Amino acid sequence: MIKVNCSPEIDERRTAHILKEIAKDKMGGWLGLPRKIDMGEFVRIKEAAKKINEESEYLVCIGIGGSYLGHRAIIEALRPKSETKIIYAGNSLSRRELDYALKRVGDHDFSINVISKSGTTLEPAIAFSAFKKKLIEKYGEEEANSRIYATTDKKEGALHDEAVAVGYTRFVVPDNIGGRYSVLTAVGLLPLLVAGVDVDKLLEGAAEAVETAVEPATKYAWMRYTLGQRGYDTEVFASFEPATLYFNEWLKQLFGESEGKGGQGIFPASVIYSTDLHSLGQFMQDGRRNLFETIVDYPTDEINARVVQAVRIAHTDGGIPVLDITVPTYDEKGFGELIYFFELACALSAKLFGVNPFDQPGVEAYKNELRKLMAKE
Ligand code: PA5
């Protein structure tokens, strides 16, 4: 069970009210998800993963933001062993990165999982078109189409329309679950299975957390809110496991996109220790005191555990509030719990700040401006 080490003042009635609001929200589908997995869809996802493993050395995962960070975070943290390697593309507009990804796939056998809820995001659209061309050149149109897996909206969007017209294998991003809360849907499950992650255990961890995470997530959300009210406007997520770098990225997206609106929210940053003790450690110890530190404390070896202790003491002495989130196990089950815990804490916290955790008007604004510019050119 996840534990947190703080005891903020909690308004229980307000918490209960917020939890009810989230449950009723049209984007609150992730709340009960781990206990309501669509088994029919899950079996189809498992079959697709098996086919990909049988016929491909690489799976190119194309997507950005919530459409890739969650599964990448788990795959990089757990380093599962599968003969099919995952290559990520479509998470920037850098031509250099795209060329590099194309080159890495080279002449190897590959399949594509293109993931976009809206089906209209430019970054994945451009990468998809480049990889699709390569796939068709290698296998011809018919086989290429059988190697494309599209995870997108049930009924609309350019990707949906193309997938229906051409007959790609399709998986659905549920209407009531937004990108950054979608890792336990087909968005994450297909790449995770292909990579060799024990998804049953991951879902088991998340399902347990539906009950066990409520108390620690409530405490953590109220602590963040209290610190925010006291002028601590930056939260630094600290991990002592280098393989969790992408988990930190997922956290920053989850909190930044859910909470940063209407002039509200806490700016999420991250560090990996002890590496960053030799760079950002100076600022953490002695810089401007507007930040607090949240240690995501994974079970670790003895020397590393000493570093955790030392950091906790030194940074507390340095005058920054240090929160601790203790993760019970460094495995699929532990990450399942952790994902659910953070999703819940984030939604609660955003609501305490009085903002909608499930929209992203700032991201849409960028997407629209880019679309307008591209259309002009
Ligand atoms: O969390 C979100 O909603 C965003 O980060 C999206 O996941 C991201 O912008 C990609 O959108 P889409 O899946 O529609 O391509």
Residues whose N, C-alpha, C, O or C-beta is under 5 A from the ligand:
A	BS01	PA5	I64 G65 G66 S67 I115 S116 K117 S118 G119 T121 G178 G179 R180
